[in-house]
């Protein structure tokens, strides 16, 4: 992950993670509700805010935002706060495939 964040694929990777987490949040909201699912949806939302902030910092203020290892730690902490690590894992796997497909073309 750190290598991708340090590469030219950084923006694509961040956008793909954010997009996938948005889909996860939508899926959680459309499922059978409950406090557990609300916590997962909130965690997905908090992770998306961090991702968009990181992307914004990357584009407009290089060097601002989290350091990459801290960014990944922050995402994990937000995921764990809402028992949404599975959603983060799926988002990262999807983003890795998106970057790989972009690099292969």
TATA-V799056 format. One line per field, one symbol per residue. ss: DSSP state (H for helix, E for strand, L for the rest). phi: phi as a letter, one per 40 degrees, with the letter a starting at -180 (. if undefined). psi: psi as a letter, one per 40 degrees, with the letter a starting at -180 (. if undefined). A space follows every 50 residues. Layout:
ss->???
phi->???
psi->???
This chain:
ss->LHHHHLLLLHHHHHHHHHHHHHHHHHHHHHLLLLHHHHHHHHHHHHHHHH HHHHHHHHHHLLLLLLLHHHHHHHHHHHHHHLLLHHHHHHHHHHHHHHHH HHHHL
phi->.cccccbccdcdcccccccccccccccccccccidccccccccccccccc cccccdcccbadgcgccdcccccccccccccbfbccccdccccccccccc ccccc
psi->dddddeieeddddddddddddddddddddeahiidddddddddddddddd ddddddddddgheiaiiddddddddddddddeffdddddddddddddddd dddd.
